[in-house]
Amino acid sequence: MTSVAAFDPQDLRIRPMHADDLRLVERLSSSAFVDLEARLAPAGQEAPSGRSVQAAQIWIARTARFLDSDPGGCWVAEVGDAVVGFATSFRRETTWFLATYAVATPWQGRGVGKALLDAALQHSRGCVRGMLSASSDPRAARRYKLAGFDLHPQMTLSGTVDRTAVPELRNLRDGTPGDQEWMDSLDRGNRGAGRGRDHEFLRSVHRLRVIDHRTGRGYAYSNLDGVQLLAADNRRTAARLLWDALAAVPPGRSTRVAHVTGANQWALETGMEAGLSVRLDGFLGLRGLKPPAPYLHHGALL
Ligand SMILES: CC(C)(COP(=O)(O)OP(=O)(O)OC[C@H]1O[C@@H](n2cnc3c(N)ncnc32)[C@H](O)[C@@H]1OP(=O)(O)O)[C@@H](O)C(=O)NCCC(=O)NCCS
């Protein structure tokens, strides 16, 4: 196996991802993100842990779907017989999305990421819009900006919810497949593309709550860790959906509301009222789109 020290860029091979690669690339991404978190964490902060077994299974199932729907968007980088990085991307209607992108820590900063992103971007040909969620890694920001994405800082709210602050909530219900059509049209307004069958996957792993009322429409997917995706046609409806998700977090359990851009002040206001604290956390990268609002994107399904 080629060592990092002896690496010659000519040894790098970019090839399509196969189903056989899924377990390995999941492990690679988990450790690349743990290493990044440890690198960026303030001194004294608890060491980050990797993905749980259940989260790893969900990650693999989600990535297998990208391989099925968008084989041309999923690539791995090899040096000798070792997989050292990968990128997965997909198209929905005329928007291209980058789902995940990582290079094994020892191989970072050597041009592997550029070659992978170039391959994934081939899959964006003919798409008028693009969207990705960037970590706080300055290498990622550099790659995305140089690839023509506008970078919008995003924030993460976290903490335990002050339950005395939860308002009375009306007109919410569990979502059904019958809601998908209007949910897709909301997404077309926000990101230029509906989700189609991605809703099936989201429903299989998250709780779906909706408001479909004369005062507004919106939907939110969440799990025990917090809200994972939220879209609405007005801020008040969005805030009610967020409160509903926060109220469902078991008492005392810490929660996270990630991917809050400056265009979503309503989410900051709700989070502050709920007693959560805020920190900067990466960028939303956009091409041919304005920062969506009211909208909290999904990290991989955007
Ligand atoms: C982001 C990532 C995939 C990029 O892959 P990579 O192989 O490191 O990327 P490259 O070497 O092709 O490019 C990195 C660029 O950043 C520059 N760079 C390296 N270290 C840097 C640093 N500390 N600060 C700023 N720029 C840096 C490099 O010079 C290079 O720019 P150049 O090509 O113009 O010279 C990889 O670093 C990674 O896995 N990071 C952790 C996980 C992550 O953040 N993934 C992205 C999720 S959105």
The ligand as a Gaussian input file, in Angstrom:
#p B3LYP/6-31G(d) Opt

LIG

0 1
 C      -13.040000      18.798000       2.769000
 C      -12.220000      17.643000       2.241000
 C      -13.146000      16.566000       1.642000
 C      -11.308000      18.171000       1.106000
 O      -10.459000      17.131000       0.671000
 P       -8.866000      17.395000       0.563000
 O       -8.259000      16.211000      -0.063000
 O       -8.374000      17.820000       1.898000
 O       -8.906000      18.641000      -0.462000
 P       -7.746000      19.202000      -1.420000
 O       -6.393000      18.810000      -0.915000
 O       -8.080000      18.853000      -2.812000
 O       -8.016000      20.757000      -1.268000
 C       -7.860000      21.412000      -0.041000
 C       -7.539000      22.879000      -0.305000
 O       -7.454000      23.566000       0.950000
 C       -6.126000      24.069000       1.127000
 N       -5.821000      23.844000       2.556000
 C       -5.206000      22.808000       3.138000
 N       -5.149000      22.995000       4.471000
 C       -5.764000      24.175000       4.716000
 C       -6.041000      24.916000       5.892000
 N       -5.662000      24.471000       7.088000
 N       -6.703000      26.093000       5.771000
 C       -7.094000      26.542000       4.563000
 N       -6.868000      25.871000       3.406000
 C       -6.210000      24.708000       3.489000
 C       -5.248000      23.269000       0.193000
 O       -4.093000      23.998000      -0.162000
 C       -6.201000      23.065000      -0.979000
 O       -6.321000      24.208000      -1.768000
 P       -5.570000      24.317000      -3.214000
 O       -5.977000      23.111000      -4.001000
 O       -6.087000      25.580000      -3.811000
 O       -4.116000      24.329000      -2.899000
 C      -11.332000      16.995000       3.352000
 O      -10.382000      17.948000       3.818000
 C      -12.140000      16.427000       4.510000
 O      -12.538000      15.268000       4.454000
 N      -12.394000      17.222000       5.587000
 C      -13.111000      16.707000       6.749000
 C      -14.563000      16.344000       6.426000
 C      -15.250000      17.486000       5.721000
 O      -15.209000      18.628000       6.141000
 N      -15.912000      17.145000       4.606000
 C      -16.654000      18.115000       3.827000
 C      -18.044000      18.060000       4.313000
 S      -19.000000      19.337000       3.772000

